[in-house]
Amino acid sequence: MTVTASASTARVVASAPDRAWRVATPLTPVGFYPRAGVIPAVVAVHDQTGTWDAVGRTRRLELSDGSSVVESLVRVEPDQVFVYELSRFTGLLGRLVSGGRAEWSYRSTITGRTRIDWTYSFFARPGRGTIVRGIVRFAWAPYMRRVLLGIAREVERTA
């Protein structure tokens, strides 16, 4: 699959990478992914196949507009990186994209803090690329910055 549109954001937190990873990686998305304009909130997690820390684990996110998406962990390197793929989008997004991929990395800074990098990519359905690129640029990229800020605050609060 070819990536149609991607957005990235980063944040430095006052925490060591192992601590940041242990707090941020298993967080439930409920409460950290609020509604923002056309982007629905994550309101529930269903069918999670264990703790969110091992390749092959899956879960279905229920969104505030009644749609859902399935996340599947495809790469986990404790204290460093985790990657999940998104599939089975329903609702409007399901008509626009065939899938997605999120990559999170945690790197130590020279000051002993952690830089969290998050990249999110979408794979548009045929003929939907322009719409998906517009949504990512004008809605999803700013949304990611807002979400990561909340997660960073949680890491620092619990550090």
N, C-alpha and C positions, 0 to 999 in steps of 0.2 A: 504494500500500500504506500502511496506517495502522500507525504504530508502536504496538506493544503494551506494550513495556517498554524502558526505557533506564536506563543507569547511567553515571556520569561520575566521573572522578578527575583529579587534577592533582598536579604535582610541580614544584618549582623546582630547577634544576640549575646548578652552577657552570660554565657554558659559554655562549658566545654562541649565538644562535639558529641561525646558519648551521652552526656546528660540531655542535650538538645534532641538527639535522636530518640532517646528513650521516652521523652515527653511528647514530642511532636508526631512521631510515626504512628503510634497506636491511638491517637486522638479520634474520637468519633467526629465525623464531619457535622453532626447536628449541633447547631449553635455557632459554629465557626464559618459556615457557608450560608449566610443570610440571603434573603431575596434582595436583588438590586436591579431595578429597572426590568428589563426583559429576562433576566436570569432568575430562575426560581430558587428558593431556599432548599437545602437538604433538611427534611423533616423527620426522617426515620431511616434506620439501617435494618435490613432484613436478611435472613439466610446467611449470616456470616459463618464461614467454615473454620472457626478457631480464631486465635489472637491474630492481629494484623501484623505479622512479623515473619512470614515464611512464604516462599515461592509456592504458587498453586492455590493460595487462599483466595476466596471470592466473597463478595457481598453485593447485595442489591440496595441501591440508594433510592428512597422514595422522595420525590420532589414536591414542592408546594403547589405546583400546577397540576398534580395528579400523574405526572410522568415518572419514569424511573430510568436507571442506568445500572449496569453491572460492572463492578471493578474486579480485576484479577491481578494479583501480585505476580510479576514476572521476573523481578530481580530484587534481591535483598542482600545487602552487605552491611551488617550491623555497624552502627556509628558512622557510616559513610554515605550510603545511598539506598534508596528504594524506588522501584519503578512499578507502576501498575498500568494496565491497559483497560480501556473502557469499551464496552460493547452493549448491544441490545438497548440502545437508546429508544425511548418511546416518546410520544408527543411531538412537538414541533422539531426539536433537535433530531429526533429519529428520522424525520423526513429530509434533513439537511446533511447529516453526517453518517458515515458507516462505522466510525470508531474514533478512538482517541488514545492518547498516551500521556501520562504524567511522570515526570522524573524529578526526584528530590535528591539533593546532595548536601552534605554537611562537611565543611572544611574548617580546620583550625586557622585562626588568624595569628599574626605575630604577637598580638596583645593577649592571647589566651581566650579570645572569644570565638564564636562560631559564625561562619557565613553559611546561611541556608540559601540555596539556589533552587528555584522551582521553574520547570519548563512544562508547558502544556501544549500538546499538538492535536490537531483535529484532521480527520480524513474525510473530505467532502464527498458526497454522492455526486455522480455525473451531473454536470450542469449547475451545480450549487456552489461552486468554488468562490465566486464573487460575493455571494451572500455570506458565506462562512467567514471569508477574510474580513468583511465589514464588521460582523458580529465580534470576531476576535479582537480586532483593532479598537473598536469604539466601546465595547461593553466588557468583553472577557478580560483583556489586559488590565484595565483599571480595577476590575473586580478582584483579580488575583492579588494586586497590591494590598487591597483592603483585607482580604482573607489572610494573607501572610502576616500582616501587622497584628491581627488578633492572635494568630498562632504564636508569633514571637513574644507577645505579651504573656501568653500562657506559659511559655518556656521560662521566661524570666521570673514570673510569679512563683513558679514551683521550683526554681533552681536553688 
